[in-house]
């Protein structure tokens, strides 16, 4: 993957994908900075969270920004609207993700969410 659109597709898969996707695509030292009660999760805790909780069913990105400080690093920033398949699961947040290129593929090193409003349960 090398284009901005590829990175956005990868980002969407982090919202919708399963634990196997996370295991393949997180760096060995990845961190997730999520709303409480989740808090700051390392790679192992992130994968466990994905295995044990319900996944997002729908995501929509707006205010999308991309920065590529060098050819091996990419930063995405955006606003997300997401839900787990019901109106009472609606979640909105401002997010950022930092990707690094390792062995020719992009891997997520850091993801951060700041909720907008009162909804959401803080899971990845």
C-alpha positions as a LaTeX table, in Angstrom:
\begin{tabular}{lrrr}
\hline
Residue & $x$ (\AA) & $y$ (\AA) & $z$ (\AA) \\
\hline
Unk1 & 0.00 & 0.00 & 0.00 \\
Unk2 & 1.38 & 3.34 & $-0.89$ \\
Unk3 & $-1.41$ & 5.76 & $-1.68$ \\
Unk4 & $-3.50$ & 7.93 & 0.60 \\
Unk5 & $-6.68$ & 6.11 & $-0.44$ \\
Unk6 & $-5.06$ & 2.81 & 0.58 \\
Unk7 & $-4.36$ & 4.23 & 4.03 \\
Unk8 & $-7.98$ & 5.36 & 4.40 \\
Unk9 & $-9.19$ & 1.86 & 3.46 \\
Unk10 & $-6.81$ & 0.42 & 6.05 \\
Unk11 & $-8.13$ & 2.85 & 8.65 \\
Unk12 & $-11.71$ & 1.81 & 7.92 \\
Unk13 & $-10.71$ & $-1.83$ & 8.35 \\
Unk14 & $-9.39$ & $-1.03$ & 11.83 \\
Unk15 & $-12.91$ & 0.07 & 12.74 \\
Unk16 & $-14.63$ & $-2.92$ & 11.13 \\
Unk17 & $-12.03$ & $-5.69$ & 11.13 \\
Unk18 & $-11.53$ & $-8.66$ & 13.39 \\
Unk19 & $-8.75$ & $-9.55$ & 15.82 \\
Unk20 & $-6.78$ & $-11.43$ & 13.14 \\
Unk21 & $-6.61$ & $-8.21$ & 11.10 \\
Unk22 & $-5.33$ & $-6.35$ & 14.17 \\
Unk23 & $-2.68$ & $-9.01$ & 14.82 \\
Unk24 & $-1.43$ & $-8.69$ & 11.24 \\
Unk25 & $-1.53$ & $-4.91$ & 11.02 \\
Unk26 & $-0.51$ & $-3.47$ & 14.42 \\
Unk27 & 3.16 & $-2.75$ & 15.08 \\
Unk28 & 4.73 & $-4.77$ & 17.87 \\
Unk29 & 4.70 & $-1.66$ & 20.10 \\
Unk30 & 1.29 & $-0.24$ & 19.02 \\
Unk31 & $-0.75$ & 1.89 & 21.41 \\
Unk32 & $-4.43$ & 2.82 & 21.43 \\
Unk33 & $-5.50$ & 5.90 & 23.38 \\
Unk34 & $-9.22$ & 5.44 & 23.92 \\
Unk35 & $-11.92$ & 7.02 & 26.09 \\
Unk36 & $-12.41$ & 5.59 & 29.56 \\
Unk37 & $-12.98$ & 2.95 & 30.67 \\
Unk38 & $-10.64$ & 1.48 & 28.02 \\
Unk39 & $-7.86$ & 4.06 & 28.46 \\
Unk40 & $-4.42$ & 3.38 & 27.00 \\
Unk41 & $-4.04$ & $-0.11$ & 25.56 \\
Unk42 & $-0.91$ & $-1.84$ & 24.33 \\
Unk43 & $-0.95$ & $-4.26$ & 21.41 \\
Unk44 & $-1.94$ & $-7.33$ & 23.43 \\
Unk45 & $-4.74$ & $-5.54$ & 25.29 \\
Unk46 & $-6.03$ & $-4.08$ & 22.03 \\
Unk47 & $-6.25$ & $-7.48$ & 20.34 \\
Unk48 & $-7.95$ & $-8.94$ & 23.43 \\
Unk49 & $-10.48$ & $-6.08$ & 23.41 \\
Unk50 & $-11.31$ & $-6.76$ & 19.77 \\
Unk51 & $-11.73$ & $-10.49$ & 20.46 \\
Unk52 & $-14.05$ & $-9.96$ & 23.44 \\
Unk53 & $-16.31$ & $-7.07$ & 22.40 \\
Unk54 & $-18.84$ & $-6.25$ & 19.70 \\
Unk55 & $-17.42$ & $-4.65$ & 16.55 \\
Unk56 & $-18.52$ & $-1.50$ & 14.80 \\
Unk57 & $-20.94$ & $-2.19$ & 11.95 \\
Unk58 & $-20.96$ & 1.21 & 10.22 \\
Unk59 & $-18.35$ & 3.97 & 10.03 \\
Unk60 & $-18.30$ & 7.26 & 8.17 \\
Unk61 & $-15.27$ & 9.58 & 8.06 \\
Unk62 & $-15.42$ & 13.37 & 7.57 \\
Unk63 & $-12.88$ & 16.19 & 7.89 \\
Unk64 & $-10.24$ & 13.79 & 6.60 \\
Unk65 & $-6.64$ & 14.99 & 6.74 \\
Unk66 & $-3.43$ & 13.26 & 5.74 \\
Unk67 & 0.16 & 14.14 & 6.55 \\
Unk68 & 3.21 & 12.28 & 5.31 \\
Unk69 & 6.25 & 13.63 & 7.12 \\
Unk70 & 8.42 & 11.11 & 5.24 \\
Unk71 & 7.97 & 8.12 & 2.95 \\
Unk72 & 7.82 & 5.66 & 5.88 \\
Unk73 & 5.36 & 7.53 & 8.12 \\
Unk74 & 1.77 & 8.65 & 7.57 \\
Unk75 & $-0.68$ & 10.40 & 9.88 \\
Unk76 & $-4.44$ & 10.42 & 9.38 \\
Unk77 & $-6.78$ & 12.75 & 11.27 \\
Unk78 & $-10.56$ & 12.78 & 10.92 \\
Unk79 & $-13.97$ & 12.84 & 12.52 \\
Unk80 & $-15.84$ & 9.53 & 12.70 \\
Unk81 & $-19.50$ & 8.62 & 13.07 \\
Unk82 & $-19.87$ & 4.95 & 13.97 \\
Unk83 & $-22.41$ & 2.51 & 15.33 \\
Unk84 & $-22.67$ & $-1.14$ & 16.25 \\
Unk85 & $-25.83$ & $-1.67$ & 14.23 \\
Unk86 & $-28.36$ & 0.16 & 16.42 \\
Unk87 & $-29.19$ & 3.81 & 17.05 \\
Unk88 & $-28.38$ & 3.50 & 20.76 \\
Unk89 & $-24.79$ & 2.56 & 19.85 \\
Unk90 & $-24.06$ & 5.80 & 17.95 \\
Unk91 & $-20.55$ & 7.14 & 18.56 \\
Unk92 & $-18.77$ & 10.24 & 17.30 \\
Unk93 & $-15.13$ & 11.13 & 17.83 \\
Unk94 & $-12.17$ & 13.02 & 16.48 \\
Unk95 & $-9.40$ & 10.55 & 15.72 \\
Unk96 & $-5.81$ & 10.34 & 14.63 \\
Unk97 & $-3.72$ & 7.39 & 13.55 \\
Unk98 & $-0.02$ & 7.11 & 12.87 \\
Unk99 & 1.20 & 4.47 & 10.44 \\
Unk100 & 4.73 & 3.30 & 9.74 \\
Unk101 & 5.90 & 1.34 & 6.75 \\
Unk102 & 7.55 & $-1.95$ & 7.73 \\
Unk103 & 8.78 & $-4.45$ & 5.13 \\
Unk104 & 6.83 & $-2.69$ & 2.41 \\
Unk105 & 3.47 & $-2.63$ & 4.24 \\
Unk106 & 1.73 & $-0.11$ & 6.47 \\
Unk107 & 1.23 & $-0.92$ & 10.14 \\
Unk108 & $-0.60$ & 1.08 & 12.79 \\
Unk109 & 1.65 & 2.41 & 15.56 \\
Unk110 & $-0.72$ & 4.78 & 17.40 \\
Unk111 & $-4.44$ & 5.50 & 17.35 \\
Unk112 & $-6.20$ & 8.17 & 19.43 \\
Unk113 & $-9.91$ & 8.95 & 19.90 \\
Unk114 & $-11.49$ & 12.01 & 21.50 \\
Unk115 & $-15.25$ & 11.50 & 21.82 \\
Unk116 & $-17.66$ & 14.15 & 20.64 \\
Unk117 & $-20.75$ & 14.45 & 22.85 \\
Unk118 & $-21.93$ & 11.95 & 25.43 \\
Unk119 & $-22.21$ & 8.71 & 23.39 \\
Unk120 & $-19.82$ & 5.81 & 23.01 \\
Unk121 & $-18.36$ & 3.14 & 25.22 \\
Unk122 & $-14.66$ & 3.65 & 24.53 \\
Unk123 & $-13.91$ & 0.37 & 22.80 \\
Unk124 & $-11.67$ & 0.32 & 19.76 \\
\hline
\end{tabular}
